[in-house]
């Protein structure tokens, strides 16, 4: 099993729900719950992660313009 170098979201404040992401493997983006670092890890293709991030940014932009 690969070793992932997880980093917390810059929005994490320690009291809210947050995720950690690892992008140190070229074929996999690993995502886990920061409150349960020993729990399950979601693995997705980098292209899927990029599409998800783009959708979040676009949705956030639309919401903030209301």
N, C-alpha and C positions, 0 to 999 in steps of 0.2 A: 504494500500500500504506500502511495507517495506521501511525503511529508509536506504539508501545506503551511505556508507562512501567512497566517491570518492577520488582518488589520481591521480595527473597528471603524465604523462609520464616523466621519467628523461630526455628525449630528448626535452622537452618543453622549449622554450626560450621566450615565450610571444608574438612573432611576427609571428610564423609559425602556420599552422594548427596542432592541437593536439587533443588527446582524453584523457578522464579521465576514469578510471576503478575502479569498486567497487567489491571486492571479500569477503565482510563481511557476506554474506548469503551463507550457504552451498550448496543450490540447484540452485543458480543463479549467473552469472557474469553479471554485468550491465556496459554498455559502453555509454558514451555521448560525445558530442562535447564540448571541454573546452571553446570555444568562445560563446556557447549558453547553459549554464548550466540549464536553465529553459526549454529547448527544449526537444525533444523526447529522450527516453532512450531505447537502444537496450538491450534486455535481452537474454542471451544464457546459455546453460548448461555448467557447468565447463569442461566437456570432449570436447565440441566443441571449447571452448576458448583455451584449451591446444593444440588441434590439429591445430588451427589457428596460435598460437604462434610458434609452432614447424615448421610449413610451412614457416613462415616469417623468422625464424632463418636459416633454410636450404637454402632458396632462397637468403638471404643476404650473406651467406657463398659462394654460387656459384658465385654470382655477384662480390664479392670482390676478388675472385681468378682469375678473367679475366685480 
